[in-house]
Amino acid sequence: MGKISNPKHSLSAGAVVLNDEGKILLIKGPRRGWEFPGGLIEIGETIHDGVIREVKEETGIDIEVIKFCGIYHNLKSNVCATCWLGKAIGGEMQTSSESLEVGFFTLEEALEMITWSNFKERILKILNEEEHPFYVAF
């Protein structure tokens, strides 16, 4: 009998959150710079609830989830990052230990500000309904 493998994956959720003007909510994190809010889903928590909680914790903003858009699967780090589209519905913008700055920016501004990894690509895919649902493994 072969050894039974015990795969461990980390599950995260991030959201492109739009306000009434169509601007995108971004946080400036301590390590990766500007990005859209998100984080790890807790055990026993739905991904839907987790993305709402993460956005609230990192930005102070309450959101309504509009739709699930797709998944990025990082094979090297075993992370499945789910991508969502959300709408800001309340709350007060505030920073946290995970966000040095928080703000709403135009798409053009956001794409200039973000430098980490494939986060620009993720925003464009989330905003492009024709690509939903997407699955990107890398």
ABEGO torsion letter per residue (X at the ends): XBBBBBBBBBBBBBBBBBBAAGBBBBBBBAAAEBBBBEEBBBBGBBAAAAAAAAAAAAAGBBBBBABBAEBBBBAAAGBBBBBBBBBBAEEBBBBBAABABBBBBBAAAAAAABABEAAAAAAAAAABAAAOBBBBBX
